[in-house]
């Protein structure tokens, strides 16, 4: 019967470990929920303050909002899904020109070697 006793001790130890793990999990969950509640309250307060200032008619805020709005699109603009490939390429180039300026990119080793003279005089 030693196997039965060992098994019972093992099961009891495992039950204690599982209970401890459940307590730790519950404590972590409570901390996480408290942090989430605090974050939600902070966001709610910020939104409420922003809406009140917008509705209150503060000139500096309403002026900056009206100045930052893009101009209305022209009436004769072709929808993007109806553009031809060349028109699409031109539109994409114009759109990304000011949003993502090109950055300096060094040559790759293949580009560098391809630009070098072979040295055999056949160039």
PEBELBEL-V79350 format. One line per field, one symbol per residue. ss: DSSP state (@ for helix, = for strand, . for the rest). phi: phi as a letter, one per 20 degrees, with the letter a starting at -180 (. if undefined). burial: + if it has 24 or more other C-alpha atoms within 12 Angstrom, else -. A space follows every 50 residues. Layout:
ss: ???
phi: ???
burial: ???
This chain:
ss: .@@@@@@@@@@@@@@@@@@@@@@@@@@@@@@@@@@@@@@@@@@@@@@@@@ @@@@@@..@@@@@@@@@@...........@@@..@@@@@@@@@@@@@... ........@@@@@@@........
phi: .fffffffffffffffffffffffffffffffffffffffffffffffff ffffffmffffffffffefffffffefffffdffgffffffffffegeec ffdfcfffffffffeeffnemef
burial: -------------------------------------------------- -------------------------------------------------- -----------------------
